[in-house]
Amino acid sequence: MSFSYVISLTFLVLLLVSIIFYTFLRKKNVVDEPPGAIVAVLLILLICFSLSFVIAIPTFMLYLVSLGVNFLFGEYITYDSFFSLVTFSLLVSIVVIFWSFIVLFIGKGIIFLLKVPKWITYILEFFASWALIYFSIKYVLNMEIIEVSIWGNGVLILSFFVSFLYIGLDIISSALDQKNQQIEEDPPIQ
C-alpha cells in the first residue's frame, strides 16, 4: 500500500468525520448558524485539522520510538523505506486512537466504581495502553499491506516503550494541571 494512498484515504475519512461532527453540532445548536458557506467550510476544515493533529502526534511518536528501538536493540524492525515506516506508524496510531476511546470509557468506569487509588490507576492505565498498542501493532502487521516486519520480541519492546512514553506524558501533564489548578486556587500573598 502506497504512502500517498494511505494519507489521502486518512484525510478523506477525517474530512467525512469532520462534516458529520459539524452536522451533529449544528443539530444540537452548539454551533450557531454561520454567516456564510465559507465560514462553515472553514469550521469543517478546522475540525479536520484538529483531528489530523490528534493522529499526527502519536504517529510521530511511534515513528521515533521505532527508530529508537532499532538503534538501541538492533534491527528488530525492518522496513523498505521511510514511507513504509511512516505508513505503519500512521495505521497503528489510527487503530490505537479508535480503540482507545472504548478502552478509556470502560477503564475509567471500572476505576471510578471500584474507587481505586491513584498509584494503582497508573499501573492499570499502563497495562491497558500496553495491551492496546501491542495488539494494534500485531493487527497492522497481520494485515500485510505494508513492507514492515518486526522480528522476535520487537513488538513487545516497541509496545512497552510507546506505552511508557504515553503514561509518562500523561503523568507529567496531570502534574502540571494539578500545579496550575493549585496556583489558581491559592490567594496571592499580601
Secondary structure, DSSP 4 states (H G I P E B T S, - for coil): --HHHHHHHHHHHHHHHHHHHHHHHHHTTSSPPPSSHHHHHHHHHHHHHHHHHHHHHHHHHHHHHHHHHHHHH-S-EEESSHHHHHHHHHHHHHHHHHHHHHHHHHHHHHHHHHT--HHHHHHHHHHHHHHHHHHHHHHHHHH--SSEEE-TTHHHHHHHHHHHHHHHHHHHHHHHHHHHHHHHHSPPP-
